[in-house]
Amino acid sequence: MTLRFENTFNALKDKKEIAFIPFITLCDPAYNLSLKIAEACVNSGADALALGYPFSDPCADNEYVLLSEKRALKSGAKLNDFFSLIHEIRETYPLLPISLNVYANIPATIGFDNFFERSQKSGIDSLFIPDIPVNMLKTGENFYNCAVNHDLGNILLAPANACDSTLNEIAKYAKGYINVINPDKKAFSTKMTIETLNSYNSSATVLATEIESVEDIKMAIKEGALGVITSVKIAKIIKDNLNNEEKTLQEISKYIKDMKSATAF
Amino acid sequence: MTVLNPFFGKYGGQFVPEILVPALNELEQAFIEAMHDKSFKKELVLLLNKYAGRPTPLTLCKNLTLGTNSKLYLKREDLLHGGAHKTNQVLGQGLLAKRMGKNRIIAETGAGQHGVATALICSLLGFKCRIYMGAHDVERQMPNVFRMRLMGAEVVPVTEGLGTLKEACNAALKDYAENFENTHYMIGTAAGPHPFPTIVREFQKIIGEEIYDQILEEEGRLPDACIACVGGGSNAIGMFNRFLNEDIPLFGVEPYGLGIDTNKHGATLGKGTDGIFFGAYSKNLQTDEGQINESYSVSAGLDFPSIGPQHAYLKESGRVKYVGATDDEALAAFVELSQKEGIIPALESSHALAYALRLIREKPQKEQILVVNLSGRGDKDIFNVSNILKEKGCVKTDGIDISSLNYTK
């Protein structure tokens, strides 16, 4: 199994920084610009990339990501394009940790083995399937083993409302990183969730909701996260500058630089 | 892990973001406890009988079968309070929500029947109520939209995609993920993640149980076939459940729309492939790369590109035969039942009736007893059907003439 995520988190820890991971939807708004956006992110300081595989009916995405998926699908991009784009990014950045976020229906339709094999071959390190919770991971075709057999890590979602035994399971099976989210900050503590996961020696915890500004990153550091994922702002920039490629890339670069500069602790 | 088995063969499961798992576990727990609680059952039976009007009659058609040797019985879920079978299970889920201490109910609706049922139970039990409905369905089901609003529900038109049931489901699932602490998601059909398919079946199985007793009383024997329409599949599983271990044919009738060989249909079992959508491993109408397609049917309640996982399983096992009726066949059945029996059926149920009429007319000499689940009444459809029949040239000065429609005459 690849160690790109582990190596990156370890190196950042030595530098006293947390990881800044932009989420971008593959082929949003179209193949060529999407590649340039990925490059702009990495060249501006992103420590890893979370790539979203567009789906017609995402049930867990915010409205900006939802629109980004519509744009990508509308561009006519298909499975081969998505994997070819991943492959191009991997060729350019051989050491960059890359995760792929994909809804279960895509691999379920084309076959989990087939999908996982193509993911691995195109250069993915870890897979995040948001609609396979940990209690379903070993059912059916045994999604967990299937990923492991293809040398891929399973990224899991750890919501702050999950019980202790679920967090233990998540810590056991997640590899690459863990997406920590908090559905209700008044009712649940993100910090406690991260501490519980740490106590089970989990993969790195990454905060994955409401990370838009420098202040959000500072809060994530306080709560003990080892990284943050941001999705809304980049999708917004793409949406607001659809006819202006240059401005899209400039604004994204600036945003990434600003955010990355806040990750030191 | 779940307590009850979340799978039907390989279908089913609980394919939702981890964030929803605690809410689904809580629901499963409440359901199991309620099923062992005599006072819960007593309260439910009381509501079913005194509020909703159970048991519903089994009506023998007097005129539709003239000239044949068939007997056609209709299970009159159209007479249930609310106008469709949907009321059966919202009473159950409403009591469960109360048991779990929720104060807000959300639901998705296609034809608006489930929305109406949800609105009425929320009004009765004092829940805040929000209904997600595709914007296109809002247009074609105006009477039901007004009924929901009249009973105090907030109806949110969903404009994503084609604005039908699929988009309403996505919107409801998102709301649930954000608000499950105080909100119960009242899924309207026997689909979605575990435990919904099981809960909905258990609250709908009363349909088949009543049919079983009623037909024995009328005929002294079981029928030669049971027939129900399938969209998500709740009225069908409610009818079939009692007969699954009996040796009689069961037919689930899918909406074949403009024809199963066109791309305008909702034949999820006829043309769908395996996939994971709306929380379960089941059959979907989708591209070969796993993007969900839009379904099509003249009937909003059957216009859904996926299906309850137990139906996918029953198709694979061969226990239930899944067939279809086109828009034209359903429209013809809608008109015929109105003209010959004085009953206006829902367009959804008209699909089941259309298939029964085809069976009867193809073999008029055959002695057989058929039962159709008349899952809902058609008052909600009259404006829409009136427009469609006008467009098809069926509305004459002296009445409705359906001879130009393509159906088994």
Interface residues (C-beta under 8 A of the other chain):
Chain A: F55 S56 D57 P58 C59 A60 L73 K78 L79 Y103 A104 N105 I106 P107 A108 T109 I110 P130 D131 I132 P133 V134 N135 M136 T139 G140 L156 L157 A158 P159 N161 A162 C163 T166 I170 I181 P183 D184 A187
Chain B: M1 T2 F7 K10 G13 Q14 F15 V16 P17 E18 I19 L20 V21 P22 K166 N170 L173 K174 A177 E178 F180 E181 T273 D274 G275 I276 F277 F278 G279 Y281 N284 Q286 D288 E289 G290 Q291 I292
